[in-house]
Amino acid sequence: MKLVKIYEKVKKYLSLIEDKQEIEKKKIKKLQEKIEDKISKIEQKIKELNNIEEKERLKKEIIILKEFKKQLKNKK
């Protein structure tokens, strides 16, 4: 009887761990999508701008976002 209870507890615990991992993957994916959207918006803004300094600042921001996206991919 005790063995069955232990088995059920272990099974439940493993299920919780799996759920947590799935939630984390979903969060990472959602964050990656937000980063992609932000990058595309910045690229569009760069095309519309005439100010060179502002373009350079935005390009640096894109580089930072791409690095962050790469880190998220590695974490996944």
N, C-alpha and C positions, 0 to 999 in steps of 0.2 A: 504494500500500500504506500509506504513512504517513497519507494522508488518511483512510483507513478507520479506522485506529487512533485518530486524533484525534477522529473522529466518535463512535466507541464511548466514548471517555473523556468527551467532552462529554455524551453521552447518559446515561452512568452518573452523572455529576456532577449533571445536572438531575434525575435520578431521586432522588438522595439529598436534594437540596433540597426536592423535593416531599414526600418521606417525612417530613422534618423539620417541614415546615409542617403536615402532617396530624397528627403527634404533638403539636405545640403546640396545635392546635385541639382535640384530644381532651382535653388537660390543662386547657385553659381551660373546656371544657364540664363536665368533671368537677368543677372547682373551683366553677363556677357552681351546680351541683347541690348541692354541699356547703353553699354559702352559703344556698341556698333552704331546705334542710333545717334549718339552724341558725336561720334567721329564723322558720320555722314552729314550731320547738320553743320559741323565746323567746316568741313570741306566745301560745302555749298556756300557758306559765309565767306570763305577765302576767295572763291570765284567772284563774288559780288564786290569785294573790297578793292579800294585803290590804294589804301594806306599800306606802305611796305612794312612799317614797324608792326602794325597790327597783324598783318599776314604772317610775319615771322613768329610772333607770339602765339598765334593760333596753330602754326605748324609744330611748335614745340609742345603745345598742349596735346596735339594729335599723337606725337611720339610717346609722350607719357602715358596716354590712354592705351596705346597699342602695347606698350610694355606691361601695363597692368593686366590687359587682356591675356597676354602671353603667360603671365604668372598664374592667372586663374586657370588657364588651360592645363598648365603643369600640375596644378593642385588637383584637378579633376582626375 
